[in-house]
Amino acid sequence: EAGVVQSPRYKIIEKKQPVAFWCNPISGHNTLYWYRQNLGQGPELLIRYENEEAVDDSQLPKDRFSAERLKGVDSTLKIQPAELGDSAVYLCASSRRGGGTEAFFGQGTRLTVV
Amino acid sequence: AQSVTQPDIHITVSEGASLELRCNYSYGATPYLFWYVQSPGQGLQLLLKYFSGDTLVQGIKGFEAEFKRSQSSFNLRKPSVHWSDAAEYFCAVGGSNYKLTFGKGTLLTVNP
């Protein structure tokens, strides 16, 4: 089966500009996660979807970050405006359901804000 | 709050030597525990997981991990390391709250 697909792989933008990341989860996976991984750190959850509903967005900086998962499949994560501190790798993952089931990760989008 | 501590930031071993990566967790109920591996520029790949049952779990690439509730630990082991095992390793804890929390990772270097 195809894995989690993310695009773009790399993105360089100037601060204050907007940016968007796209994720296509594994077919049949109802749960979708967005994580941010800072250099030298483990991934940190930004938002979790169950189908099209955002069920945990407590760690999402809502003043500048937004996400959507239309039709419960693909998802987009947006930052507007970007700040220097947003430079990180943004990882998308999916699983069949939440809780302890295995999450499969995409290759990530490396964002550099200059 | 749930958390994971990986005490070793960087470990260097010789090829063919044994390996143990440490992981301690904090979780208020029965945890689900995971080890993931990340190669440079790649996403995370699951090595193994513990949900319940046998506390010694086998994973891919010859890795195993042992869940010790009394020590709140889930250490990863491999009897003989290969050069291709060089990567960063992350321990993670999750559970019925559906939140997966990762440690900061341990970078493994393998000397020839």
Interface residues (C-beta under 8 A of the other chain):
Chain A: V4 T31 Y33 G40 Q41 G42 P43 E44 L45 R48 V55 D56 L91 A93 G98 G99 G100 E102 A103 F104 F105 G106 Q107 G108 R110
Chain B: V4 Y32 F34 Y36 G41 Q42 G43 L44 Q45 L46 K49 F51 F90 A92 G94 G95 S96 N97 Y98 K99 L100 T101 F102 G103 K104 G105
